[in-house]
Amino acid sequence: MQIEQRGVDTVPDEERTSGPRDLVSILLGSNLALGVIVFGWLPVSFGLGWWASFSSLVAGTLVGTLLVAPLALVSLRTATNLSTSSGAHFGVRGRLLGSVIGLLLSLGYTALTLWVGGDAVVGSLNRLIGLPTGGVTYAIVYALLAACTATSAVFGYRMLLRLSRALAVGLTLLLAVGFIAYAGMFTTAAPAGSEYLLGGFWPTWLLAAVSAGLSGPIAFITLLGDYTRYISPRRVSRPRVFWAACLGLVVGLLVPQLFGTFTALAVGAGTEYAGPLVAAAPGWYLLFLLINASAGSVGNAGLMLYSMGLDLDAILPRATRTQATYAVAGVSTLLVYLGHFAWAAQDAMTSFVLVLTAVGTPWAVITLLGFRRCGGVYDAESLQVYNRGTVGGIYWYRGGWNVQATVAWAVGSSVGLAAVDTPLYSGALLRLTGGIDLSFLISGAIAAAAYVALSARRPHPVPALEPALEPVAAGGV
């Protein structure tokens, strides 16, 4: 294995040797970790029982997948990551919006994964060998997990793909054993004494559907292209890539999240998840839990950190991908410490995912509408203008910004933020929606309407000659 030298530049076709199975492996193997499992605990912490939690997770994940999976096709055509690809629609400088959104999304989820995984590692080792649970122990464990994560991310795509293939098999078996370990404690009722977080069933159910279900696919709005850029459209058709993305997102997110719901109800995890999970685990399962908490966290956070390195590399073209990855690794580790020692974890996590969903959804919608307008035909050279420190190209628009797309995103995001309902902040538009958080629907719809209206009379730039990108062979996923 060698350290990947490629950043957000165009991947040559001879290097695009991955396929749909690899995409499924990455989306499955990287998500079977406690950082994703913990989202299944959120509906329970809101006061919901099994069936309400189950339905909110399934509904949110399916809706989110339908929105996010088509984004896999963008980088299939551009051979670069999604934030850079969005320069075709936002402008080669306007695509920095996607880089910042992707950076923040990945930063938060990386910190969350390391935080939850580290807590479970410390708790498991305490029960297995009597390791002290003081602040120094947590600090050392977090640092070790962060170092392993940074190493896997720095090596890059090929290393992460191999790791994900192994985790897809190994962690699936561990979760299956986990269902058996906690089965005798399971109950469908919410933990004793819990109440609906928002006062009523439906507002709380919808909060769970957005913050726990929808947020899973939304976390991948800028990540999918990191993997599909290594798939060649000359050899793999668009439908195969789309359905592979759907399969990977749905299975890769629902399996760990439902495991989180199942175990949260089994151990009565109302205000905290990792602690009760470890405390109630049968002695024979502690080693399995330790493996999941460590290996799963490195796999999940590694992919997030890899994406962050690409996004920062896209923002700071003079930095190498390796330098950018180490920089964001340090920032995410700092957030881990803050999450453990300073913040109210549940409130901070819920507020974070809801706000980023309201801001990220309009960007994803505009990128997909732009993809449809250009028919999936891109000028790869013009997309790299900013990265090379030059100007011009068909995506230069006005000073590198597509004003219409940027305004549409800003309008959609502003309305979405005004309609969001978090434990730390409630938007002014909630009174118009009956107190129910519909921010992701409203922000996406407003952004779409604004983009269509503002750009209706302006043709989307297309290359002078359309490249021949039709696959020469087809087959199953």
N, C-alpha and C positions, 0 to 999 in steps of 0.2 A: 504494500500500500504506500502511495506517495501523497503528499499534501497537495490538494487541488489548487492549482494556480489561477484558474479561471474565476473572474468575478461576475459582473453583470454584462460583460461583452457577449457578442453573438456566438453561440455554440456551433461549431462547424458540423455539417451533417454526418461526417464520418465518426464523430464522437457521440452522436445521438443514438445510442445502442440499447436504451432501456425500452420497456414495453408496458402494456397495461397491468400485467402481473406485478411488476415492480412498483407501480403506483399504488396498487391495492396493498402490497406488503408494507410500504412506507406508512400509509394511512392507518393500517391496522396495527402494525408493530409499535409504532410510535405513540399510540393513544392508549394502550393497555397499561397505563401507569396511574399512580395515585393522584397526580395532578389533574387527570381527566376524571378519574373515579370520584373525586371530591365534589364534582358538579352534580352527581347523583344525590349527594347529601343535601344540597341546597333546598330542593322542594320540601324535604323532611324538616329542615331547620325553619322553613316558613310556616310549618304547622300542617302540612299535607300528609295523608296516609299513602299506602302503597298504590292503590288504583289511580288516585288523583295525581300522584307523582309520576307514575308510569305513563299516563295519558299525556301529561304536560311535556314530558321528555320526548316521547315519540312524535307528538304534533310539532313541537319546536324544531326537532332535528330534521324531520321530513321537509318542512317549509324552508328551513335554512339550506338544506341540501339542494333543493330545486333552484334556489337563488345562486348558490355558490358554485355548484358543479360545472356549469357552462364556462366559468372562468378558466377551467383547465384547458380549454380549447384555444385560448388567446396565446399563451406561451408555446403551445404546440405549433402555432404558425409563425411566431416571432423569434423563437430560439433564444429568448432572454427572459428574465424574471418578470413578474406581472407589473411591478411598479414602473420599471423601465418601459414595458410594453404600453402602459397607459399614456405614455408621452404622445402616442398617435392621436389620442382623444383630448388630453389636457394640455398638450404642448410639451416640448422636450424639457422645459423648466417647470411647467405646471405638473409634470409627473412626480415632482418632489412631494406633492400632497400624498400620493400613494406610498412613497417611501416613508414618510413620517407616520402615517397611519399604520403601516405594516410594522414599523419599528416599535411603536407604542404597544400594539397588540401583542407582538412576540415578547416584548420586554415584560409585560405584566404576566403573561402565561408562563414564561420561563421562571420568573420569581416565584409564582404560585406553585409550580411543579417542584422546585427545589425546597421550598418551605414545607409543603405537605410531606414530601418524601423524606426530608431530613427529620421531621418530627416522628415519623413512623420508624425510621432507622434507630433513632435514640431510644424510643420506647421499646422496640423489640430487643435491642442489645441490653437494655436495663433488665428485662425479664429473663433473658437468656444467660447473661454473664454478670449481672449486677452492675453494669456501667452507670456511673452517676449521671443524673439528669440536670445538672446545673447549667448555667449560661455558657461556661467554657466548653462543655461537651457539645452543646448545640452549635456553637461557633465553629468548632473543629470539623464536625460532621458536615455542616453547610459548606465549608471551604473545600473539603475533599470532594463532595458531590459536584461543586461548581468547577473544580479543576478537571475532573473526569469529563464533565459535560463540555467544557471549553476544548479539551483535547479532541474529542470526537467531532465537534463542529469545525475545528480548524482543519482536520484531515479532509473534510468535505463530503460531497455527495456519495461517492463510492463507498466510503467507510460507513456512512449513515445507512445506506441501502443494505449492506451486509448485516449491520446491527439490527435493523428493522426486520429482516427476514428471520433472524434467530429469535427475536423477541415476539414476533407474530405467533410462533409455535409455542415457545416456552411460557410466555405470560398467559396465553389462552388456557394452557393446562393449569397454571397456578390459579387463575380465576375460577376454573371449574372445580378445583379442589376447595377453593374458598367458599363457594356456595354450599358445599357439603359441610365445611367446618362451622359455618354460622347457621345452618338450617334449623337446628334445634331451638334457636333463640328467636327465630323470625316471627313477627306479628305484622298484620296488615294495618294496624291502627297507628296513628301518629304518637310520638312519645308523650307520656303522661304529663299533663299540665301545659302542653303547648297550645298556642292560639294562632289563628290566621294572622300572618304578619301585617297584612293591609286591612284587617278588620272583617273582611268578607271572603267567601270561597272563590268567586270568579276573579276578582282583582288579584288575589294571591295566586290562583292557578295560572293566570296569564303572566304574572311576574315570573313564576317558575318556568313557564314555556319559553319566555324570552331570555332570562338570565342564565338558565341552566340548559335548555334545549337548543334554542336558536343560536346562542352564543358559541356553541361548539363549531358548527360549520362556518360561522362568521369569522372565527379565529383564523380560518384558512383563506380568506379573501385575497390576501397577498402572498400566501405560501404555496398554493397549488402550482404556480408557474415555476417554482424552484425545482420541481421534479419533472413536469411535463416538457420543459425545455430540453430535456435529455431524451425525449421520444421523437422520432422522425416521422413527419406526416407523409413521407415518401413510402414508408413501410407499414404504418398503422393508420387506420381510418379514424375520423373524428368520432363516429358513434361508439367505437370501442373504447376510446379514451374517456368519453363522457360517462359511459356506464361503469367503467372502472372507477372513476371518481365518485360516482353515486354509491357504488358498493362499498368502497373504502371508507367514505364518510359515514354512511348509515351504520354499518357494522362496527367500524372502528370507534364510533362515538357512543352508540347505544349500549353495546355490550359492557364497557367499563362503567358507564353512568348508571345503568340499571343494577350493576353489582354494587355501586355506591349506595343506591337507594335501598337495596336489599339489606346490606350490612348496617346501614344507618338505623333502619327500623329494628334490626335484630339486636343491636347494642344500645338502642335508645339514645343515639347521638343527636341531641337537640341543639346545643350551642357550640359544640366542638366535635370534630370527626376523628382525627388521627388518634387522639388520646383514648377515647372509648373503644375504638376499633382494636387497638393493641391490647388494652386492658382485658377485653372480653375474649380475645382469641384463645382457642385451645392451645395448650403447650406445644403440641406436635405441629401446629400450623405456624408457629412464630418464625421458623427458619424460612418457610415459603414467603411469609409476609416481608421478611427482611430482604429477600431476593427481589421481590416486586418493588419494594420501596427504593432500593438502590439502583438496580439495573433498569427498571422501568423509568425512573426519574431521569437517568442519564440519556436514555433513548428519546424520551419525549422532549426534554429540555434541549438536547443536542440539536434536534431539528429546528426548534424555535430559535436557538442561538445562531444556527447556520443562516437562517433567514434574516435575522437581525444584522449579521455581518454583511450580507448582501445589500440590505437596505441602507446601512450606514456607508458602505462602499459606493452606493449609488448617489448618496447625498454628498460625500466627500471623495470625488474621483481620484484625488492624489493619494489617498490611503489605499493600501492593498487590502484584499479580503481578509487576510490573516490578521493584520493590524486592527481592522475594524471589528473582527470577531473577538479579539482579546479585550478591546475597549468596552464593548457591550456586555461581555462576560463580567467585567468588574462592576458595571452599573447594576446588572441584574442581581449579582451577589449582594450588593448593598441593599437592594430592595427586599431581599430575603431576610436580612437582619432586621430591617424596619418592620416587615410583616410579622416577625416573631416577637420582637421586643417592644414595639411602639404602637402598632395599629390594632383596632378592633377588626379582626380578620374578616369576619363574615360581612360586615357592613362595607368595608373597603373593597372586597372582592366583588360583591354584588353591584356596587356603584360603578366600579371600573368597567365591568363588562357591559352594563346598560349604556353608559355614556359612549364607549367605543363602538357599540352596535349602532347607536343613533348617528354617529359620525361616519362609520365605515360603510354602512348600507348604501347611502347615496353615491359614494365613490364606486362601489361595485356595480350599481345599477347603471351609472353613466358609462362605465367601461364596457359593460355588456351591450348597451345600446350602440355605442361606437363600433363595437365588433360587428354588430349586425349591419350597421350603415356601410361599413367598408367591405362587407362580405368576407371578412377574415383574411383580407389581403393587406400586407404591410410592407413597408420599405425598411428593411433591417438596418441599412446604413444610416438613414435619417433618424432612427431611434437612438443611435449612439452619439449624436451630436454633443450633448451636454457632457457625457463621459469623456469625450476626447478633447474638451475645451475649445470647440469650434462653434460656429453659428451657421444658420441656414438649414436647408433641407425642407421637405414638404410638410414637416410638422413644426415648423418654426412659428407659424401663426403671427402673433404680435409680441415680439420680444421673447419668444419661447413659450408664450402662454396662450391657450385657447380660452379667451375671456368668457365665451358663452358657457363652456363646460364648467369652468371654475365658478362662475356666478351660480349656475344651477346647483353645484355641489354645496356652495355656501348657503344658499337659500334652504335646500333640503336639510342640511345639518342643523341650521339655526332653528328651524321649525321642529325638528326631531328632538333637540335638546330642550326645547320649551314644552315638549309633551312627555318627557321622561319622568319616571317616578322611581327614585332610589331611596334607600334608607338614610342617605345623607343630604338629598336634594330632591325637590319636587318642582316640576316645571309649571309655568303659569297656564298652559293649555289643558292641564289635566281636568279642570272643571268642565271643559267642553266634551271630554270623553268619558264622563261619569267616574272619574278617578281611576280609570283603567289605562295602563301604560300601553299605548299603541304607537310608540315613538318609531319603531323600526318600519312599520307599515306606512306611517305618515311621512317620515323622512324620505323613504324610497319613492313613494308616489309623487311627492312634491318635486323631488329632484328630477324624476323622469319627465314630468309635465313641463318643468322649466327648461330642461335640456332640449326636448322636442320643439317647444315653442321658439326658443332662442336660435336654434340651429336649423330650423326647417328650410330656410331659403339659402343656406350656405352648404354647398356640396362638401362631403367629407373628402379630404385629399387621399388619393390612391396612387400607387406607383405607376410609372409610365407603362411598364410591362408586367403583367401578372406572372409570377413564377409558377412553374409546373410542380404542384405539390400534391397531386392526387396519389394515393397509395397504390402500389403495384400488387399488393397482396392483402388478403383479409383473413380473419380467423376469429376464434373466440377469445375471451378475456383469459 
